[in-house]
Amino acid sequence: MTGPPARPWDSAVFLDPRIETRDGHHGHAIDAALREVLGDSYDRPRDQHRTAQKRLVVGPGTLVTPPGGLVLQSMRYLDIELDHTTVVGRGDIPAVLAVDGSSYGRITGTGTIQGERPTGGKRTEVPADVVVIRKSIEGHHAPNQTHFRFNGRIGGLWRNAGFRGGFPGSTTAQEDHFKSDEIHVLGNYEVMQAQGDADLCKVGVWAGNQAWSNNRRHKYGYVHVAWCETAVRTERTAVDMDYLVADGCRDVWVFGGAATKNILRGGEAEMCARFINDAAWQAHDHSLVVRDFYAKLDAWRPGLGGLQERYSANACSLWGTRGNCILENVTIGSLPVKRGANGVLQYAPERPDGSQTLTNLPAPRFWSTQPSANILTRHCAAHGYRAAAAHNEFFAFESQGHGVARHELWKNTERDGVCISTEMSVIDQRG
């Protein structure tokens, strides 16, 4: 004789965000749900493992985090599904959602995690980050942060990062194995209006921190970042990303250093201003490899912030690290350039009618800025730029020291992408 069939929630806890808030938030309901999820381990100190016994399913509706944000600390095997849920955190808080020392877990579903400004709040009175996965208690005695998967949508307003893998700043806490199959980050940065450094939605996905080798092994599948100052920033970590879509971002990829390698395997950018911005300038063997990418830099213009002033006049990419920047099957398109009567390529912004205004300002370039900061390309093109056997006009070199730019199978094209020829000889540029 068999018993009754299992109910849908026998192994899960259901949190209904449609219940009334208390003091303007759902902290009481979240606390009750987590107490049931963790069972008798709920009351253990935060520097000890607390083990999830059930899944947590958050239903449709708006879940408002407690003051200070929602912190999920020391909860091993945590499994949360957001079922058409909007998780909202308001005001100047560290993060809307912080996963802290909670290994071997995941957050998935169809939900959105969102930072907001409170009613009547000032411009920057918004969360510092939206989602952070970190270890804040240092030392091996405390639960580690490893093998955690986050899939979801991030939106609204924030100051620093939509998604941040790793504790901000410098730490000795060991953090490994961040995993995401799909992340969408939608900010509110206005790339066509902003001058200098913006104060909101600075980074879409921020991987790593200032700890050498303590934060590494980030694996991302599909990442879509729209309307952030920087789509992806990596910092002293190893990142492997399968596909990136960046829309309306000033910088597509900021390289802030690496523990070993950064790899981007494909994607596209549109209405962006710069492709690669190396903020590290390291002497170490740390490299960035980009393959099968099309970067449309429609929004480039002189004077954009985020790099040294000496390069702001005409840098659409910048490389200063000695581990090499390697580009394979990469195309740079939609830069506002036009060739003058003297044959020199110049900056030429578009008018509203689609025509171009030829200026006497230099066309944007990809700079090599330090000795041994080599740039290697294969089967690449920058629309409107030309290359010959000993020169490629898309690249510029620091006179006080720079690397070599080597190109194989460079495609000469018109600005609209029509291919004129392929330079079959290997080009070695030394400035």
Secondary structure as UniProt FT lines:
FT   TURN            8..11
FT   STRAND          12..15
FT   TURN            17..18
FT   TURN            23..24
FT   HELIX           27..38
FT   HELIX           39..41
FT   TURN            42..43
FT   TURN            46..47
FT   STRAND          50..51
FT   STRAND          55..58
FT   STRAND          61..64
FT   TURN            67..68
FT   STRAND          70..73
FT   STRAND          75..76
FT   STRAND          79..82
FT   STRAND          85..90
FT   STRAND          95..100
FT   STRAND          106..109
FT   STRAND          112..116
FT   TURN            119..120
FT   TURN            123..124
FT   STRAND          129..134
FT   TURN            140..141
FT   STRAND          145..150
FT   STRAND          152..156
FT   STRAND          161..165
FT   STRAND          175..186
FT   TURN            191..193
FT   STRAND          203..208
FT   TURN            212..214
FT   STRAND          215..226
FT   STRAND          230..235
FT   STRAND          239..247
FT   STRAND          251..255
FT   STRAND          261..264
FT   STRAND          267..270
FT   STRAND          274..278
FT   STRAND          287..296
FT   TURN            298..299
FT   TURN            302..303
FT   HELIX           309..311
FT   TURN            312..314
FT   STRAND          315..319
FT   TURN            322..323
FT   STRAND          325..333
FT   STRAND          337..339
FT   TURN            341..342
FT   STRAND          345..347
FT   TURN            352..353
FT   STRAND          365..368
FT   TURN            371..372
FT   STRAND          375..378
FT   STRAND          381..382
FT   TURN            383..384
FT   STRAND          387..388
FT   TURN            389..390
FT   STRAND          391..392
FT   TURN            393..394
FT   STRAND          395..397
FT   TURN            399..400
FT   STRAND          405..408
FT   STRAND          410..413
FT   TURN            415..416
FT   STRAND          419..423
FT   STRAND          427..429
//
